[in-house]
Amino acid sequence: MNIAVVDYKGGNVQSVLFALERLGVQATLTADHDTIRRADKVLFPGEGEASSAMQELRAQGLDQLLPTLRQPFLGICLGMQLLGQHSEENDARMLGILPFNVRRFPEAAGLKVPHMGWNNLQQLRSPLFAGLREEDYVYFVHSYYAPVGEYTIAEAAYPAPFSAAVQHENFYAVQFHTEKSGPVGTRILENFLTL
């Protein structure tokens, strides 16, 4: 299987590559358009700041390429947020693949931002979560979130519900870190690789 991991200088990419290696999958970290276009599956992980990430994607022409892909595609953490229309993080215009806007968690009594740590999944509704149960825990680190909407395929709460995962056609994305979420994250990666 030919797996491409999009290289746009986002953080946490090595952890995703190691997670794939543990599954016996050798992935190619690349920004080459032809390599990404020919891949059987594409992963789009990332940590960092939205406007800087978009600047790098535009510099490499990836902002034009990624929305045209037709193979299974998995965004992870920042890679999920970048699929939206707009982010409150430095007023960033995003890829526009899914019709959501990314918001910052409100500063409220007892609510620490960023949302960091283990949180459970709810309202699972996708083959991406085959074999998992409502209330399984995954690992989050984020200050911004996508609201629950028509493309939400899993939710979490902090304290109000937000999109833990979204899907539109071949584009899947998760806000949490699959590669840091133990057996649950491993199962999600395995499920993605069989889509």
N, C-alpha and C positions, 0 to 999 in steps of 0.2 A: 504494500500500500504506500502511495506517495503522499506524504504529509508535509505541508508547508506551514511554518510559523512566521507570521509577518514581522519583519524587522523594521521598526520605526523608532528605535532607541528607547522603547518603553522599559520600565523597570520590571523585574520579576520574571523575565523571559527564561533565564536559566533554570529556575525551579520548574517551569512547565516542561522544558526539554527533559529534565531529569525524571519527571513524573511519567512522561511518555516512554523514556528508556526503561523504566521499571515495568512497563507493560510490554516490553519487547519491540517497541516502535522507534525507529530511527527517523527523526524529523529533520527537515532542512530549514534553518533560520535564514530568511532571505527577504530582500526588497525587490528582487528581480521580477518584473511583470510576467514574463513568459513562464517562469517557474511557478509562480503563484497561480496563474491561469490554468496550468496543466495539472496541478495537484488534485488528488482525489478528495482531500479534505484540507481545510484551511483553519488554523487557530490564530486568534488575534488577542493575545494577552497583554496586560500592561498595568503599570502603576505610574502615577505621576500627575501632572497638571494638564487640564484639558486643552487650553489654548496652545501650549507648547507642543503637545502631541499633534494637534491639528496642523500646526506650522510645519512640523517634520513630515507629516503625511502629504501635505501640499507640495513641499519641496521635492518629494520623490514621485509625485504624480499618483500616489496611492489613493488619494481622495477621489480620483476619477475611476481608478481600477476597481476598488473593493465593491462599490455598489453594483457592478456589472457581473459579479461572480455568480455562478449557478450551482456549484458543488456545496455540500454541507460545510457550514462556516460557524465557528464557535468563538464569540467574544468573551473575554474573562476580565472582570473587574473594570478598569478604565476602558478596556476593549468593549464592554457592554455600553457604557455611557456614550462613547464616541459614535455609536450607531444612531443616536437620537438626533433631534433637530438643533437643539440649543442647550447650553449649560450656563447656569449662573456663575460658574467658576470663571472669573475674568471675562464674562460676557462672550463665551466662545460659540461660534457657529460650527456645528458638527457635521457628520457625514450625511445625515438626513435619510438614512435607510429605514428607520422606524419613526413613527410620528409621536415621539414623546420629548418633553423638555426635562432637563436634569436640574434638580433643585438642591439647595444646601439644607441639611438637617437644621431645624430651628434651635437656637440657643434657649434652653428651658431648664428650669430647676431640676437637678438630678439627671439631666441628659448630657452625657459627655460626647463631644464631637472632636475627633472622628468616632464613629461607631466601630468598635474594635473588639473582636472576640467571636466566640461561638454563639450562634443563634439558630433556631430551628426553622425548617421549611414547612410551609403550609400550602394548601390548595394546589397540589401537584397535578398538572394536566398536560403531560407530554411524554413521548417515548424516551426522552432524555433522562427521565426519572424511573424507568422500568426497574423493578426490583427494590425500590426504596419505599419508605413509609412516610406518611405524614408525621411530622415532628422529628424527623432525622435532623441532626445538627451539622452545620457547615461553618467555615471560618470567614468572617468579614473584616475588612479594613477599608472604611470609606467615610468621607464627609458629605458626599453628594449622593443623590438617589433618583431613580425614576419612579414616578407615581404608578400605582396600579391602574392598568388600562386594558384595552381590548386585546393587546398582544402579550399580556402577562401570562406566564405559564407556571409560575411559582411565586409565593409571597413570603415575606418575613415581616416582623414588626419591630419598630424602634421609636417610640412605642406604637405609633400608628402604622398600619400596613404600608409596605412599599414593594416594588417589583424586585424579587430576588432573581428572577429569570424572565426572559422575553423570547418570543419567536415570531418571525414573519417569513413565510416561505422557507427558503433554505438557510436563513439567518437565525441562529440560536445564540443566546448570550446569557451569562450568569454574572451577577454582581459579586458573588463570593469567590474565594480562591479555591478552585477544585484541587489544585496541587498541594494545598495545605489543609485539606478537609478530610484526611484519613481515608478509611475504606469507602465512605460515602462519596467523596470526591473522585476516588479511583473508579468507582462504579459509573459515575456520570461520564468520565472520560471514555471508559469502555463502551458505554451506550452510544456516545457520540461517534466513536470510530466504527460502529456497526450501522449507522444511519444510511 
